[in-house]
Amino acid sequence: MKSTLTLFIVFFNTLIALAQNDPVISGDIMLCPESNGNASITNDETYDSYQWYFKYWFLQGDFEEIEGATDASFTYDWFTYDQALLKVVVTKNGETYESNQIQIDSYAFASLIIQNDSSENVEIDPTNGHFLICDGDYIQNTVQLPYTIVQWFKDGEIIEGATETSYTITEPGIYSVEASPESCPNLIETGLAIAVEEKSNCESSEVESPVIAGDIMLCPQSNGTASVTNNETYDSYQWYFKYWFLEDDFEAIEGATGASFTYDWFTYDQALLKVVVTKNGETYESNEIQIDSYAFASLLVVHNLSDGVEVDQTNGHFLICEDDYIESTVQMPYTIVQWFKDGEIIEGANETTYVFTEPGVYTVEASPEICPNFVETTPPMIVEEKEDCNLGVDEVLLKSIGLSQNPVINNLKLVNVDQIELTRLAVYDLSGKQVKLKSSGDLRELTITDLASGLYILRIQVGNSIKNIKFVKE
């Protein structure tokens, strides 16, 4: 019996030692087109050898060795490893250990699209597709999402300050735009050239109608500004708005009587804006622009737990021992990240994934790339040390043993779900006197018919470990 228990303890301790040496990896799991990512071992263990493996998650095949990937870190390209699972197998002191797996994904963007909105008199030359304009005409061009990092050009030269997604053309030239998504600023797409010529039959006009442009995509809790972009100066200005989905007329905005108007995201989301001006007793009306705003899902963190981690069902706290880990990942679109422990910044913890390995109160602040000033914070993630981390093997096993009922009438019966081999059972009264003993036979129950009613202590022994349970004899 003792030999069997000793072999079990050796096997159990071997499993614990193996688990303690398993490598933990993390890395870049969302890649931009034409870019590389890097995965590395995050725990402090140094191994004798490393071999990285991959497979595509949607195929049934086995993992394949990656030729030459024999270091503690591995750099991979977006094209080859998109939709791949990565892991590393290591050796140390003649033993082999395998890491967790991470899945690589990549962004996929639609082609760069530019929407054109022109004033009434603009024409298009059917022979070549060029726009034809006169003084006072305009062509409002808007780069469509997800391209938000923008630079407009005229005749091959940068237009200074023209970095909004919307740009209004009011004079002849060859116009183009370069744009990138916020999440992949190095992926630069170029739009088709927009050729604008002066119409041959333009009539002279002393006063131009106002042309407005402005911030049409707003971040939560932010403001935007629209302004008159042509060079005309007017005698008076009055800005108007209406919501595009209602049939109501435009309403004058109180106090909005300048050449520009600043508006907040909450009030003017889904609004159409225009300005009505006067000059020399005549009234002129501008084009309309539509205001929109970004809407983000709540900040979500997904946890990947090592096998030993438990969750306290009474309060939701994570319970860990040494060598346990909690791999937490902030979900899209939140990519600007700062992790905190006990209210203090964790230096260098700016990736979307962070691995907790010790107790503390953890939080994370995160923002989307396109709205870096919109900061969301998670509720505290509380990590505590498990109470039974330092228990021996027998003590751990004893925790699962209990009484099937309490009080007891005649037969004291044990609940032994794991079928643990017991050494002996003993019953003591409150004076400390042993009144019952059983060390052989069926140790799952003990007859106590001859005991007087009262309070007793059952002592259960497994090897050198003991568990005491108070019970009432009726």
C-alpha positions as CSV (number, residue, x, y, z in Angstrom):
1,M,0.0,0.0,0.0
2,K,2.8,2.4,0.9
3,S,4.7,1.4,-2.2
4,T,1.6,2.3,-4.4
5,L,1.2,5.7,-2.7
6,T,5.0,6.5,-3.1
7,L,4.8,5.7,-6.8
8,F,1.8,8.0,-7.1
9,I,3.6,10.8,-5.3
10,V,6.6,10.5,-7.6
11,F,4.4,10.5,-10.7
12,F,2.4,13.5,-9.4
13,N,5.5,15.5,-8.6
14,T,6.9,14.7,-12.0
15,L,3.8,16.1,-13.6
16,I,4.1,19.3,-11.5
17,A,7.8,19.7,-12.5
18,L,6.9,19.2,-16.2
19,A,4.1,21.8,-16.0
20,Q,6.4,24.3,-14.3
21,N,8.9,24.1,-17.2
22,D,6.3,24.5,-20.0
23,P,7.1,27.5,-22.2
24,V,4.5,30.3,-22.4
25,I,4.5,32.3,-25.7
26,S,2.8,35.4,-26.9
27,G,3.2,37.7,-29.9
28,D,1.8,39.8,-32.7
29,I,-1.5,38.1,-33.6
30,M,-3.0,40.8,-35.9
31,L,-0.7,41.7,-38.8
32,C,-1.0,44.4,-41.4
33,P,-0.5,43.5,-45.1
34,E,3.2,43.5,-46.1
35,S,4.3,43.3,-42.5
36,N,6.0,40.9,-40.1
37,G,5.2,39.8,-36.6
38,N,7.2,38.3,-33.8
39,A,6.4,35.6,-31.2
40,S,8.6,34.8,-28.2
41,I,8.7,32.9,-24.9
42,T,7.5,35.2,-22.1
43,N,8.4,33.2,-19.0
44,D,11.9,33.5,-17.5
45,E,13.0,29.9,-18.3
46,T,16.0,29.3,-20.6
47,Y,15.9,26.0,-22.5
48,D,18.6,23.9,-24.2
49,S,16.8,23.9,-27.6
50,Y,13.9,25.4,-29.4
51,Q,11.9,24.3,-32.5
52,W,8.9,26.4,-33.7
53,Y,5.9,24.7,-35.4
54,F,2.9,25.8,-37.4
55,K,-0.4,24.6,-38.9
56,Y,-3.4,26.3,-40.4
57,W,-6.3,26.2,-38.0
58,F,-8.8,25.2,-40.7
59,L,-6.9,22.2,-41.9
60,Q,-6.8,18.7,-40.2
61,G,-3.1,18.1,-40.7
62,D,-0.4,17.9,-38.0
63,F,1.9,20.8,-36.9
64,E,4.9,21.2,-39.2
65,E,8.4,22.2,-38.2
66,I,9.4,25.7,-39.4
67,E,12.9,25.4,-41.0
68,G,15.5,27.5,-39.2
69,A,13.1,28.6,-36.4
70,T,15.2,27.4,-33.6
71,D,15.4,30.4,-31.2
72,A,13.5,31.7,-28.2
73,S,11.6,34.0,-30.6
74,F,10.3,33.7,-34.2
75,T,9.6,36.4,-36.8
76,Y,6.9,35.6,-39.3
77,D,5.4,37.3,-42.4
78,W,1.8,38.2,-42.8
79,F,1.3,36.3,-46.1
80,T,2.6,32.9,-45.1
81,Y,1.3,32.7,-41.6
82,D,-2.1,34.3,-41.9
83,Q,-4.6,32.0,-40.2
84,A,-1.8,29.9,-38.7
85,L,-1.4,28.4,-35.3
86,L,2.1,28.7,-33.8
87,K,3.7,26.8,-30.9
88,V,7.3,26.0,-29.8
89,V,8.7,22.7,-28.5
90,V,11.7,23.0,-26.3
91,T,14.1,20.7,-24.4
92,K,15.8,21.0,-21.1
93,N,17.9,18.5,-19.2
94,G,16.8,15.8,-21.6
95,E,13.0,16.5,-21.2
96,T,10.7,17.9,-23.9
97,Y,8.1,20.6,-23.2
98,E,5.4,22.2,-25.4
99,S,4.0,25.7,-25.2
100,N,0.5,27.1,-25.6
101,Q,-0.7,28.0,-29.1
102,I,-1.4,31.4,-30.6
103,Q,-3.4,32.1,-33.7
104,I,-2.2,34.6,-36.3
105,D,-4.6,36.8,-38.2
106,S,-4.3,39.8,-40.5
107,Y,-6.3,42.8,-41.6
108,A,-8.0,42.8,-45.0
109,F,-9.0,46.1,-46.4
110,A,-11.2,47.1,-49.3
111,S,-9.7,49.2,-52.1
112,L,-9.4,52.9,-51.6
113,I,-12.7,54.5,-52.7
114,I,-13.3,58.3,-53.1
115,Q,-16.9,59.6,-53.2
116,N,-17.5,62.8,-55.2
117,D,-20.2,65.3,-54.5
118,S,-20.3,68.3,-56.8
119,S,-22.2,71.6,-57.2
120,E,-25.1,71.7,-59.6
121,N,-23.2,73.3,-62.6
122,V,-20.2,70.9,-62.6
123,E,-20.0,68.8,-65.8
124,I,-18.0,65.8,-66.8
125,D,-16.3,65.6,-70.2
126,P,-17.7,62.3,-71.7
127,T,-14.5,61.9,-73.9
128,N,-12.0,61.7,-71.0
129,G,-13.9,61.8,-67.7
130,H,-12.5,65.2,-66.6
131,F,-14.6,67.5,-64.4
132,L,-15.5,70.8,-65.9
133,I,-16.0,73.8,-63.5
134,C,-16.5,77.5,-63.4
135,D,-15.9,80.0,-60.6
136,G,-18.1,79.2,-57.7
137,D,-18.4,75.5,-58.6
138,Y,-17.0,72.8,-56.3
139,I,-16.2,69.1,-56.2
140,Q,-16.3,67.7,-52.6
141,N,-14.2,64.5,-52.5
142,T,-14.4,62.1,-49.5
143,V,-12.1,59.2,-48.8
144,Q,-14.2,56.2,-47.5
145,L,-13.5,54.1,-44.4
146,P,-11.3,52.5,-43.2
147,Y,-8.8,55.0,-44.7
148,T,-8.4,57.8,-42.3
149,I,-4.7,58.9,-42.5
150,V,-4.9,61.1,-45.6
151,Q,-2.8,63.5,-47.7
152,W,-4.2,65.3,-50.7
153,F,-2.1,66.4,-53.7
154,K,-2.5,68.9,-56.6
155,D,-0.4,68.6,-59.7
156,G,1.8,66.1,-58.0
157,E,2.6,68.5,-55.0
158,I,1.4,68.1,-51.4
159,I,-1.4,70.4,-50.5
160,E,-0.4,71.8,-47.1
161,G,-2.9,71.1,-44.4
162,A,-5.0,68.9,-46.6
163,T,-5.0,65.9,-44.3
164,E,-8.8,65.4,-43.7
165,T,-10.7,62.6,-45.3
166,S,-12.8,65.3,-47.1
167,Y,-11.3,67.8,-49.5
168,T,-13.2,70.4,-51.7
169,I,-11.8,71.3,-55.1
170,T,-12.7,74.8,-56.4
171,E,-10.1,75.3,-59.1
172,P,-8.6,73.4,-62.1
173,G,-5.7,70.9,-61.6
174,I,-4.8,67.2,-61.3
175,Y,-5.8,66.0,-57.8
176,S,-4.9,62.8,-56.1
177,V,-4.8,61.3,-52.6
178,E,-2.8,58.9,-50.6
179,A,-4.5,57.2,-47.6
180,S,-3.9,54.5,-45.0
181,P,-6.0,52.8,-42.4
182,E,-5.3,53.9,-38.8
183,S,-4.6,50.3,-37.8
184,C,-2.0,49.9,-40.6
185,P,-0.4,53.3,-41.2
186,N,2.4,51.8,-43.4
187,L,-0.2,50.4,-45.9
188,I,-0.5,53.3,-48.3
189,E,-3.1,53.3,-51.1
190,T,-3.3,55.9,-53.9
191,G,-6.6,57.0,-55.4
192,L,-7.2,57.6,-59.1
193,A,-6.2,61.0,-60.3
194,I,-9.1,63.6,-60.5
195,A,-8.6,65.9,-63.4
196,V,-10.4,69.2,-63.2
197,E,-10.6,71.7,-66.0
198,E,-12.2,75.1,-66.5
199,K,-15.4,75.0,-68.5
200,S,-15.1,76.8,-71.8
201,N,-18.5,78.6,-71.5
202,C,-18.3,79.9,-68.0
203,E,-20.2,83.1,-67.2
204,S,-18.6,85.7,-65.0
205,S,-20.1,86.0,-61.5
206,E,-19.4,88.8,-59.1
207,V,-20.2,86.7,-55.9
208,E,-19.5,83.0,-55.4
209,S,-21.8,80.8,-53.4
210,P,-20.1,79.6,-50.2
211,V,-18.4,76.2,-50.2
212,I,-18.0,74.4,-46.9
213,A,-16.0,71.5,-45.7
214,G,-15.2,70.1,-42.3
215,D,-14.8,67.2,-39.9
216,I,-17.4,64.7,-40.9
217,M,-16.3,61.6,-38.8
218,L,-16.1,62.4,-35.1
219,C,-14.7,60.4,-32.2
220,P,-16.9,60.0,-29.1
221,Q,-16.6,62.9,-26.7
222,S,-14.9,65.2,-29.3
223,N,-15.8,68.2,-31.4
224,G,-15.5,69.0,-35.1
225,T,-15.3,72.2,-37.1
226,A,-16.8,73.2,-40.5
227,S,-15.8,76.3,-42.4
228,V,-16.2,78.2,-45.6
229,T,-13.3,77.2,-47.9
230,N,-13.6,79.5,-50.9
231,N,-12.0,82.9,-50.8
232,E,-15.2,85.0,-50.8
233,T,-15.9,87.1,-47.7
234,Y,-19.5,87.7,-47.0
235,D,-21.5,90.3,-45.0
236,S,-23.3,87.8,-42.7
237,Y,-23.3,84.1,-41.9
238,Q,-25.9,81.8,-40.4
239,W,-25.4,78.0,-40.0
240,Y,-28.2,75.6,-40.2
241,F,-28.7,71.9,-39.4
242,K,-31.2,69.0,-39.7
243,Y,-31.0,65.3,-39.1
244,W,-30.8,63.5,-42.5
245,F,-33.3,60.8,-41.5
246,L,-36.1,63.3,-40.6
247,E,-38.4,65.2,-42.9
248,D,-38.0,68.4,-40.9
249,D,-36.7,71.7,-42.3
250,F,-33.3,73.0,-41.6
251,E,-33.1,74.9,-38.3
252,A,-30.9,78.0,-37.6
253,I,-28.2,77.2,-35.0
254,E,-28.2,79.9,-32.3
255,G,-25.0,81.8,-32.1
256,A,-23.5,80.1,-35.2
257,T,-22.9,83.3,-37.2
258,G,-19.3,83.1,-38.2
259,A,-17.4,81.8,-41.2
260,S,-16.7,78.6,-39.3
261,F,-18.8,76.5,-36.8
262,T,-17.6,74.1,-34.1
263,Y,-20.0,71.3,-33.2
264,D,-20.0,68.4,-30.7
265,W,-20.3,64.7,-31.6
266,F,-23.4,64.0,-29.5
267,T,-25.7,66.8,-30.7
268,Y,-24.7,66.7,-34.4
269,D,-24.2,63.0,-35.1
270,Q,-26.2,62.2,-38.2
271,A,-26.8,65.9,-38.9
272,L,-26.6,67.8,-42.2
273,L,-24.9,71.2,-42.0
274,K,-25.0,74.2,-44.3
275,V,-24.4,77.9,-44.1
276,V,-26.6,80.7,-45.6
277,V,-24.7,84.0,-46.3
278,T,-25.5,87.5,-47.6
279,K,-23.4,89.9,-49.6
280,N,-24.5,93.2,-51.2
281,G,-28.1,92.5,-50.3
282,E,-28.1,89.1,-52.0
283,T,-28.5,85.7,-50.2
284,Y,-26.4,82.6,-51.1
285,E,-26.5,79.0,-49.8
286,S,-23.7,76.5,-49.4
287,N,-23.4,72.9,-50.1
288,E,-24.4,70.4,-47.3
289,I,-22.1,68.1,-45.4
290,Q,-23.2,65.1,-43.3
291,I,-21.7,64.5,-39.8
292,D,-21.2,61.0,-38.6
293,S,-19.4,59.5,-35.6
294,Y,-17.5,56.3,-34.7
295,A,-19.4,53.8,-32.5
296,F,-17.3,51.2,-30.7
297,A,-18.2,48.1,-28.8
298,S,-17.4,48.0,-25.1
299,L,-13.8,47.2,-24.1
300,L,-13.6,43.4,-23.9
301,V,-10.7,41.3,-22.5
302,V,-10.5,37.6,-23.2
303,H,-8.6,35.4,-20.7
304,N,-6.6,32.2,-21.5
305,L,-5.8,30.4,-18.2
306,S,-3.2,27.8,-17.4
307,D,-4.5,24.5,-16.1
308,G,-3.9,25.3,-12.4
309,V,-5.8,28.6,-12.4
310,E,-9.1,28.6,-10.5
311,V,-11.9,31.3,-10.3
312,D,-13.4,32.0,-6.9
313,Q,-17.1,31.6,-7.5
314,T,-18.0,34.0,-4.6
315,N,-16.3,37.1,-6.0
316,G,-14.8,36.2,-9.5
317,H,-11.2,36.5,-8.3
318,F,-8.5,34.5,-10.1
319,L,-6.6,32.1,-7.8
320,I,-3.1,31.1,-8.9
321,C,0.0,29.3,-7.6
322,E,3.6,29.7,-8.7
323,D,4.1,28.9,-12.4
324,D,0.4,29.5,-13.2
325,Y,-0.4,32.2,-15.7
326,I,-3.4,34.2,-17.0
327,E,-3.0,35.4,-20.6
328,S,-5.3,38.3,-21.1
329,T,-6.0,39.9,-24.6
330,V,-7.7,43.2,-25.3
331,Q,-10.1,42.7,-28.3
332,M,-10.4,44.8,-31.4
333,P,-10.7,47.7,-32.2
334,Y,-8.8,48.7,-29.0
335,T,-5.1,48.7,-29.9
336,I,-3.5,51.6,-27.9
337,V,-3.0,49.9,-24.6
338,Q,-1.6,50.4,-21.1
339,W,-1.8,47.7,-18.4
340,F,-1.8,48.6,-14.7
341,K,-1.0,46.6,-11.5
342,D,-2.3,47.9,-8.1
343,G,-3.1,51.2,-9.7
344,E,0.5,51.7,-11.1
345,I,1.6,51.7,-14.7
346,I,3.3,48.5,-15.7
347,E,6.3,49.8,-17.6
348,G,6.5,48.5,-21.2
349,A,3.1,46.7,-20.9
350,N,1.6,48.3,-24.1
351,E,0.7,45.3,-26.1
352,T,-2.9,44.0,-26.5
353,T,-1.8,40.8,-24.7
354,Y,-0.4,40.7,-21.2
355,V,0.4,37.6,-19.1
356,F,-0.3,37.7,-15.3
357,T,2.0,35.5,-13.2
358,E,1.6,36.9,-9.8
359,P,-1.1,38.2,-7.4
360,G,-2.3,41.8,-7.8
361,V,-5.2,44.0,-8.9
362,Y,-4.9,44.5,-12.7
363,T,-6.6,46.9,-15.0
364,V,-6.1,48.0,-18.6
365,E,-6.8,51.3,-20.4
366,A,-7.3,51.1,-24.1
367,S,-8.3,53.2,-27.1
368,P,-9.0,52.5,-30.8
369,E,-6.3,53.7,-33.2
370,I,-8.7,56.0,-35.0
371,C,-9.8,57.7,-31.7
372,P,-6.7,57.7,-29.4
373,N,-8.3,60.2,-27.0
374,F,-11.3,57.9,-26.4
375,V,-10.0,55.9,-23.4
376,E,-12.0,52.9,-22.0
377,T,-11.0,51.1,-18.7
378,T,-11.9,47.6,-17.6
379,P,-13.2,46.7,-14.2
380,P,-10.4,45.4,-11.9
381,M,-9.1,41.9,-12.6
382,I,-8.1,40.6,-9.1
383,V,-5.5,37.8,-8.9
384,E,-4.9,36.1,-5.6
385,E,-2.6,33.3,-4.4
386,K,-4.4,30.0,-3.9
387,E,-4.6,28.9,-0.3
388,D,-3.5,25.3,-0.9
389,C,-0.5,26.1,-3.1
390,N,2.0,24.7,-0.6
391,L,0.1,21.6,0.4
392,G,1.7,18.2,-0.1
393,V,0.2,15.6,-2.4
394,D,-1.7,13.8,0.4
395,E,-3.0,17.1,1.8
396,V,-4.4,18.0,-1.7
397,L,-6.0,14.5,-1.9
398,L,-7.6,14.8,1.6
399,K,-9.4,18.0,0.6
400,S,-11.8,15.9,-1.5
401,I,-12.9,13.6,1.3
402,G,-15.9,14.3,3.6
403,L,-18.9,12.8,5.3
404,S,-21.9,11.7,3.4
405,Q,-24.2,13.0,6.2
406,N,-23.8,14.9,9.5
407,P,-25.3,14.2,12.1
408,V,-24.6,10.5,12.1
409,I,-26.9,7.8,13.6
410,N,-25.2,4.4,13.4
411,N,-22.8,4.2,10.5
412,L,-20.3,6.9,9.7
413,K,-19.9,6.9,5.9
414,L,-17.2,8.8,3.9
415,V,-17.5,10.5,0.5
416,N,-14.4,9.5,-1.4
417,V,-15.0,10.4,-5.0
418,D,-11.4,10.1,-6.0
419,Q,-11.1,6.6,-4.5
420,I,-8.1,7.6,-2.4
421,E,-6.5,4.7,-0.5
422,L,-6.9,5.6,3.2
423,T,-4.5,4.5,6.0
424,R,-6.8,4.5,9.0
425,L,-9.9,6.1,10.6
426,A,-10.1,7.1,14.3
427,V,-12.8,8.7,16.4
428,Y,-12.0,10.9,19.4
429,D,-14.3,12.4,22.0
430,L,-13.9,16.1,23.1
431,S,-11.5,15.1,25.9
432,G,-9.1,13.8,23.3
433,K,-9.7,10.1,24.1
434,Q,-9.7,7.7,21.2
435,V,-13.0,5.8,21.2
436,K,-12.9,4.1,17.8
437,L,-10.1,2.9,15.5
438,K,-10.1,1.2,12.1
439,S,-7.0,0.5,10.0
440,S,-8.0,-2.4,7.8
441,G,-10.9,-3.6,5.8
442,D,-13.4,-1.2,4.2
443,L,-12.3,2.2,5.4
444,R,-15.2,3.9,3.6
445,E,-17.4,3.5,6.7
446,L,-17.2,3.0,10.5
447,T,-19.9,1.6,12.8
448,I,-20.5,3.9,15.8
449,T,-23.7,2.3,17.2
450,D,-22.1,1.9,20.7
451,L,-21.1,5.6,21.0
452,A,-23.2,7.9,23.2
453,S,-24.9,10.9,21.5
454,G,-22.7,13.9,21.4
455,L,-20.0,15.7,19.5
456,Y,-16.9,13.8,18.2
457,I,-13.9,14.2,15.9
458,L,-13.2,11.9,13.0
459,R,-9.5,11.7,12.1
460,I,-8.8,10.5,8.6
461,Q,-5.2,9.5,7.7
462,V,-3.6,9.2,4.3
463,G,0.1,8.4,4.6
464,N,1.5,11.0,6.9
465,S,-1.3,13.5,6.3
466,I,-4.3,13.9,8.5
467,K,-7.7,15.5,8.1
468,N,-10.1,16.1,11.1
469,I,-13.8,16.4,10.7
470,K,-16.3,17.3,13.6
471,F,-19.5,15.3,13.6
472,V,-22.6,14.8,15.8
473,K,-23.6,11.3,16.9
474,E,-27.4,11.2,17.4
